[in-house]
Amino acid sequence: MMRVAIPETVLFRDLDGEAVILETVSGRYYGLNEVGTRMWLLLQRHGGIEPAYRDLLSEYQVPGDQLREDLLQFVESLSSRHLLELGEG
């Protein structure tokens, strides 16, 4: 299973359903909309992509393949900005 972890250099703040992520090394801020915030919170809670996917699938009316693609793109985007660390586990 693909595991995810949030580096210690990343700060997260939820602002009434939308969120801001700060990467403290670069000082860059990133905003998340409501769906991105939910994805982030589930990835953080579960520490893995598959359990987050299952929860999202039960919460949103979207085809499973589209949701999986969106979630994987989200994870890849965060990882490329050093906001998530990926690993096998």
Rosetta blueprint (number, residue, H / E / L):
1 M L
2 M E
3 R E
4 V E
5 A E
6 I L
7 P L
8 E L
9 T L
10 V E
11 L E
12 F E
13 R E
14 D E
15 L E
16 D L
17 G L
18 E E
19 A E
20 V E
21 I E
22 L E
23 E E
24 T L
25 V L
26 S L
27 G L
28 R E
29 Y E
30 Y E
31 G E
32 L E
33 N L
34 E H
35 V H
36 G H
37 T H
38 R H
39 M H
40 W H
41 L H
42 L H
43 L H
44 Q H
45 R H
46 H H
47 G L
48 G E
49 I H
50 E H
51 P H
52 A H
53 Y H
54 R H
55 D H
56 L H
57 L H
58 S H
59 E H
60 Y L
61 Q L
62 V L
63 P L
64 G H
65 D H
66 Q H
67 L H
68 R H
69 E H
70 D H
71 L H
72 L H
73 Q H
74 F H
75 V H
76 E H
77 S H
78 L H
79 S H
80 S H
81 R L
82 H L
83 L L
84 L L
85 E E
86 L E
87 G E
88 E E
89 G L
